Amino acid sequence: MTLAASHLAARLLAAPLLMGLPLLAFAGCEAPPPRLVVFEGETMGTTYTVKIVDTGADDDALRRTRQAVAAVLQGVDDLMTTYRPSEVTAFNQHRSLDPLAVSESTRAVVELALDLARLTRGALDITVAPLVDAYGFGATMPGDPPTIEELVPIIGFHRLTIDSSGALVKRHPGLRIDLSALAKGYGVDRVAEALERQGYHDFMVEVGGEVRVRGHSESGQAWRIGIERPDAARGTVQRIVPLSDLSLATSGDYRNFRWVDGRRLSHIIDPRTARPIEPPVASATVIHPSCATADGLATAMMVLGEEALELAELNGWAVMLIIRDDGGFVERQSTTFTQLLASALATSS
């Protein structure tokens, strides 16, 4: 599940310039510049945007593509939501230790989650669903914050397995899962694969801030992906990263939180303590070929806090933390992340 620093850096070494002029439209018999086709909509409680550099598809083909994008995202949401009947809610209501068969998609996301749980020392754990609900960030109404003693028996990724048939197996009947840390990224990956099957080579897919790009933007250069500054002003950019054929996911504690008895509770739960995470890390960004992996790792990096960079160095992950510091923010980057940026800047010099 890791990505070596040298491999990631090499992939961006050949990326187009970070900045550049837009392509000009030529008169006469010259071919017109590619047009940018944009699809937008709502999914998984958030929004999505798909940008395709179109090289001549007719309107019927584009309409079919739009429908395919919506269908893929709806399919992922139908399987993994906790807000209405789905495979995840069926599993959560399954009070038996007998295996429960699920779709290939749900199995794949759970399998990835278990792999990342082991790699992140338990910082990512999809069995925190009871905690998510109890703190008021899930599908059920919040109650009193739980005690660790009450939840120890039903929290822990080691209490969830996948048998040889691909079915999910609980080791405690009360175990429940929440795939929200990976579902959006997984949806992005599935949309990207659908676009590739339809013959598109240059596109960007974004769901709730999780992004995967292929090829180049309509300007012929790398896609420019903004990392949001983690403050109250929406749309403020901390850094722009040029990407091609990679994914980027960011997790933060500055949008989704609650105030309880004068305490600010983050929606990100540390499964190791059964408590919401504490500052100073405001956001974590991960670059990886797989958006689902980047999505899950970004959440895990938030849980690990400043310890995240140690693990990122060990595994060669491209990670950037934005940390609160005396009323402002400072960046901390893994070696791989720094190399990616350096490679991109080198191509523009």
Phi, psi and omega per residue, in radians:
M1 nan -0.039 -3.095
T2 -1.634 2.906 3.120
L3 -2.355 2.060 -3.069
A4 -1.104 2.542 -3.117
A5 -1.059 -0.713 -3.100
S6 -1.133 -0.638 -3.139
H7 -1.160 -0.785 3.130
L8 -1.111 -0.786 -3.110
A9 -1.098 -0.676 -3.137
A10 -1.117 -0.585 -3.108
R11 -1.207 -0.523 3.115
L12 -1.619 -0.223 -3.122
L13 -1.022 -0.622 -3.128
A14 -1.628 0.153 -3.110
A15 -1.205 2.674 3.102
P16 -1.138 3.092 -3.064
L17 -1.082 2.608 3.093
L18 -1.129 -0.722 3.129
M19 -2.125 2.715 3.102
G20 -3.104 2.913 3.132
L21 -1.459 2.573 3.074
P22 -1.164 2.677 3.100
L23 -1.145 2.531 -3.141
L24 -1.645 2.541 3.065
A25 -1.429 2.269 -3.111
F26 -1.740 2.480 3.111
A27 -1.480 3.043 3.077
G28 1.354 -2.486 -3.028
C29 -1.549 -0.004 3.122
E30 -1.124 2.538 3.119
A31 -1.158 2.450 3.122
P32 -1.192 2.733 3.114
P33 -1.162 2.701 3.107
P34 -1.037 2.508 3.084
R35 -1.678 2.677 3.121
L36 -1.736 2.103 3.106
V37 -1.784 2.281 -3.065
V38 -2.123 2.233 3.012
F39 -1.948 2.386 3.097
E40 -2.382 2.696 3.115
G41 -3.088 -2.941 3.137
E42 -2.078 2.498 3.108
T43 -2.840 2.615 3.029
M44 0.903 0.622 3.126
G45 1.310 0.217 -3.132
T46 -2.513 -2.812 -3.130
T47 -2.065 2.818 3.044
Y48 -2.315 2.676 3.060
T49 -2.400 2.303 3.053
V50 -2.155 2.194 3.093
K51 -2.043 2.202 -3.112
I52 -2.133 2.262 3.004
V53 -1.442 1.848 -3.002
D54 -1.583 2.314 -3.137
T55 -1.958 0.384 3.037
G56 2.346 0.163 3.127
A57 -1.151 2.481 3.138
D58 -1.382 3.017 -3.058
D59 -1.104 -0.615 3.124
D60 -1.124 -0.735 3.131
A61 -1.124 -0.714 3.130
L62 -1.182 -0.629 3.091
R63 -1.116 -0.724 3.100
R64 -1.130 -0.654 3.105
T65 -1.120 -0.773 3.106
R66 -1.024 -0.767 3.134
Q67 -1.134 -0.677 3.134
A68 -1.134 -0.721 3.114
V69 -1.048 -0.865 -3.136
A70 -1.072 -0.686 -3.115
A71 -1.168 -0.710 3.130
V72 -1.078 -0.834 -3.113
L73 -1.163 -0.691 3.097
Q74 -1.099 -0.675 3.131
G75 -1.095 -0.752 3.111
V76 -1.126 -0.780 3.136
D77 -1.091 -0.719 -3.138
D78 -1.087 -0.528 -3.140
L79 -1.430 -0.611 -2.861
M80 -2.039 -0.058 3.130
T81 -1.170 2.672 3.013
T82 -1.913 0.121 -3.057
Y83 -1.740 -0.075 3.073
R84 -2.778 3.012 -3.131
P85 -0.953 2.305 -3.116
S86 -2.796 3.112 3.062
E87 -1.134 -0.631 3.135
V88 -1.172 -0.785 3.121
T89 -1.155 -0.618 3.086
A90 -1.098 -0.723 3.111
F91 -1.149 -0.736 -3.118
N92 -1.130 -0.539 3.125
Q93 -1.507 -0.160 -3.141
H94 -1.312 1.873 -3.034
R95 -1.683 0.324 -3.118
S96 -1.898 2.744 3.028
L97 -1.551 0.041 3.085
D98 -1.278 2.603 3.128
P99 -1.041 2.555 3.073
L100 -2.121 2.078 -3.126
A101 -1.227 2.422 3.096
V102 -2.353 2.976 3.128
S103 -1.195 2.868 3.095
E104 -1.064 -0.642 -3.127
S105 -1.136 -0.849 3.140
T106 -1.099 -0.752 3.098
R107 -1.030 -0.745 -3.109
A108 -1.090 -0.722 -3.136
V109 -1.201 -0.734 3.109
V110 -1.116 -0.734 3.124
E111 -1.070 -0.774 3.082
L112 -1.075 -0.750 -3.140
A113 -1.049 -0.714 3.134
L114 -1.194 -0.670 3.071
D115 -1.080 -0.795 -3.127
L116 -1.194 -0.559 3.081
A117 -1.048 -0.765 3.123
R118 -1.176 -0.735 -3.109
L119 -1.191 -0.518 -3.101
T120 -1.749 0.252 3.081
R121 1.051 0.636 3.083
G122 1.479 0.089 -3.129
A123 -1.221 -0.562 2.994
L124 -1.782 2.148 -3.088
D125 -2.597 1.920 -3.071
I126 -1.304 -0.097 3.118
T127 -1.483 0.177 3.125
V128 -1.407 0.141 -3.099
A129 -0.869 -0.771 3.111
P130 -1.057 -0.593 3.106
L131 -1.237 -0.740 3.114
V132 -0.990 -0.776 3.121
D133 -1.172 -0.788 -3.055
A134 -1.100 -0.573 3.128
Y135 -1.535 0.041 3.013
G136 1.564 0.355 -3.119
F137 -1.985 0.115 -3.105
G138 -1.916 -2.769 -3.060
A139 -1.419 -0.283 -3.123
T140 -1.819 2.833 3.137
M141 -1.200 2.507 -3.113
P142 -1.222 2.599 3.021
G143 -2.040 -2.718 3.069
D144 -1.297 2.489 3.095
P145 -0.922 2.295 -3.052
P146 -1.317 2.819 3.009
T147 -1.606 2.672 3.128
I148 -1.035 -0.686 -3.096
E149 -1.072 -0.597 -3.132
E150 -1.230 -0.497 -2.990
L151 -1.852 -0.254 -3.125
V152 -0.892 -0.726 -3.090
P153 -1.167 -0.356 -3.047
I154 -2.079 0.112 3.109
I155 -1.979 2.377 3.082
G156 2.443 2.126 -3.083
F157 -1.096 -0.401 3.125
H158 -1.216 -0.177 3.095
R159 -1.601 0.145 3.134
L160 -2.237 2.262 3.127
T161 -2.346 2.913 3.051
I162 -2.109 2.157 -3.088
D163 -1.449 -3.124 -3.034
S164 -1.134 -0.351 3.123
S165 -1.559 -0.106 -3.092
G166 1.614 0.087 3.113
A167 -1.403 2.675 3.102
L168 -1.576 2.460 -3.081
V169 -2.286 2.217 3.056
K170 -1.560 2.585 2.985
R171 -1.857 0.047 2.997
H172 -2.576 2.307 -3.056
P173 -1.118 -0.366 -3.132
G174 -1.548 -0.017 -3.106
L175 -1.130 2.374 3.080
R176 -2.357 2.689 -3.090
I177 -2.148 2.727 3.065
D178 -2.381 2.036 -3.074
L179 -1.699 0.245 -3.045
S180 -1.122 -0.371 3.127
A181 -1.323 -0.184 -3.125
L182 -2.260 -0.336 -2.970
A183 -1.102 -0.734 -3.138
K184 -1.114 -0.789 3.107
G185 -1.084 -0.683 3.098
Y186 -1.116 -0.720 3.087
G187 -1.066 -0.714 3.091
V188 -1.033 -0.803 3.136
D189 -1.063 -0.728 -3.116
R190 -1.182 -0.670 3.085
V191 -1.122 -0.769 3.131
A192 -1.038 -0.731 3.124
E193 -1.139 -0.658 3.110
A194 -1.133 -0.691 3.121
L195 -1.162 -0.674 3.104
E196 -1.114 -0.699 3.122
R197 -1.119 -0.500 3.129
Q198 -1.498 0.056 3.017
G199 1.629 0.176 3.108
Y200 -1.472 2.429 -3.071
H201 -2.038 -0.250 -3.101
D202 -2.332 1.920 -3.103
F203 -2.810 2.873 3.025
M204 -2.290 2.319 3.077
V205 -2.115 2.248 -3.133
E206 -2.362 2.252 3.060
V207 -2.274 1.976 3.099
G208 0.986 0.545 3.120
G209 1.647 -0.167 3.071
E210 -1.572 2.309 -2.903
V211 -2.292 2.476 2.940
R212 -2.363 2.363 -3.133
V213 -2.189 2.678 2.999
R214 -2.337 2.480 3.065
G215 1.138 -2.321 -3.013
H216 -2.269 2.839 3.070
S217 -1.329 -3.138 -3.114
E218 -1.131 -0.301 3.102
S219 -1.423 -0.113 -3.088
G220 1.493 0.118 -3.125
Q221 -1.987 3.071 3.121
A222 -1.061 2.614 3.030
W223 -1.146 2.384 -3.140
R224 -1.755 1.937 -3.064
I225 -1.899 2.155 -3.125
G226 -1.546 2.402 3.000
I227 -1.745 2.110 -3.030
E228 -1.211 2.478 3.019
R229 -1.303 2.256 -2.999
P230 -1.424 1.141 3.077
D231 -2.321 -2.999 -3.018
A232 -1.278 -0.360 -3.096
A233 -1.440 1.869 -3.133
R234 -1.166 2.478 3.080
G235 1.517 -0.003 3.086
T236 -1.382 2.228 -3.043
V237 -1.705 2.236 3.055
Q238 -1.407 -0.755 -3.091
R239 -2.753 2.557 3.045
I240 -1.885 2.263 -3.110
V241 -2.013 2.192 3.059
P242 -1.422 2.237 -3.089
L243 -2.269 2.566 2.972
S244 -2.577 2.186 3.106
D245 1.074 0.663 3.109
L246 -2.529 2.972 3.095
S247 -2.086 2.698 3.099
L248 -2.431 2.314 3.103
A249 -2.345 2.479 3.122
T250 -2.228 2.373 3.042
S251 -2.112 2.453 -3.136
G252 -2.593 2.915 -3.118
D253 -1.929 0.192 -2.942
Y254 -1.729 -0.017 3.109
R255 -1.970 -0.819 -3.020
N256 -1.864 1.747 3.129
F257 -2.695 2.891 3.120
R258 -2.303 2.671 3.022
W259 -1.817 2.173 3.127
V260 -2.297 2.034 3.129
D261 0.921 0.731 3.105
G262 1.392 0.038 3.133
R263 -1.867 2.405 3.090
R264 -1.529 2.036 -3.106
L265 -1.861 2.123 3.085
S266 -1.324 2.652 3.080
H267 -1.316 -0.199 3.139
I268 -1.570 2.106 -3.061
I269 -1.790 2.344 3.029
D270 -1.468 1.911 -3.081
P271 -1.166 -0.298 -3.114
R272 -1.378 -0.413 -3.122
T273 -2.040 -0.191 -3.054
A274 1.089 0.507 -3.137
R275 -2.262 2.645 3.009
P276 -1.039 2.599 -3.138
I277 -1.161 2.755 3.122
E278 -1.977 2.732 3.031
P279 -0.990 2.942 0.424
P280 -1.762 -0.152 -3.095
V281 -1.247 2.181 -3.115
A282 -1.665 -0.570 3.097
S283 -2.738 2.743 3.096
A284 -2.348 2.306 3.140
T285 -2.086 2.388 -3.136
V286 -2.246 2.376 3.028
I287 -1.942 2.318 -3.072
H288 -2.813 2.695 3.065
P289 -1.056 -0.634 -3.139
S290 -1.638 2.167 3.125
C291 -1.227 -0.614 3.099
A292 -1.067 -0.730 3.107
T293 -1.155 -0.788 3.112
A294 -1.050 -0.705 3.140
D295 -1.063 -0.887 3.139
G296 -1.129 -0.723 -3.135
L297 -1.156 -0.626 -3.138
A298 -1.067 -0.733 3.079
T299 -1.106 -0.772 -3.138
A300 -1.095 -0.665 3.130
M301 -1.129 -0.621 3.066
M302 -1.110 -0.729 3.129
V303 -1.124 -0.727 -3.110
L304 -1.272 -0.406 -3.139
G305 1.128 -2.415 -3.080
E306 -1.194 -0.241 3.041
E307 -1.292 -0.216 -3.064
A308 -1.061 -0.649 -3.066
L309 -1.155 -0.569 3.080
E310 -1.054 -0.792 3.135
L311 -1.225 -0.624 3.100
A312 -1.097 -0.722 3.108
E313 -1.123 -0.693 -3.121
L314 -1.100 -0.627 -3.054
N315 -1.806 -0.031 -3.128
G316 1.256 0.487 -3.129
W317 -1.449 2.523 3.075
A318 -1.555 1.792 -3.023
V319 -2.275 2.374 2.984
M320 -2.211 2.220 3.036
L321 -1.798 2.459 2.954
I322 -1.933 2.092 -2.965
I323 -2.020 2.366 3.063
R324 -1.189 2.372 -3.084
D325 -2.665 1.868 3.087
D326 0.898 0.829 3.101
G327 1.444 -0.074 3.111
G328 -2.162 -2.761 -3.126
F329 -2.366 2.527 3.014
V330 -2.228 2.630 3.118
E331 -1.732 2.501 2.984
R332 -2.258 2.183 -3.048
Q333 -2.122 2.517 2.982
S334 -1.266 2.839 3.139
T335 -0.993 -0.738 -3.113
T336 -1.120 -0.746 3.122
F337 -1.091 -0.778 3.129
T338 -1.062 -0.717 3.125
Q339 -1.117 -0.647 3.100
L340 -1.073 -0.825 -3.131
L341 -1.143 -0.727 3.124
A342 -1.081 -0.709 3.125
S343 -1.105 -0.745 -3.136
A344 -1.126 -0.752 3.129
L345 -1.147 -0.636 -3.132
A346 -1.086 -0.625 -3.130
T347 -1.248 -0.313 -3.113
S348 -1.661 -0.084 -3.098
S349 -1.547 nan nan
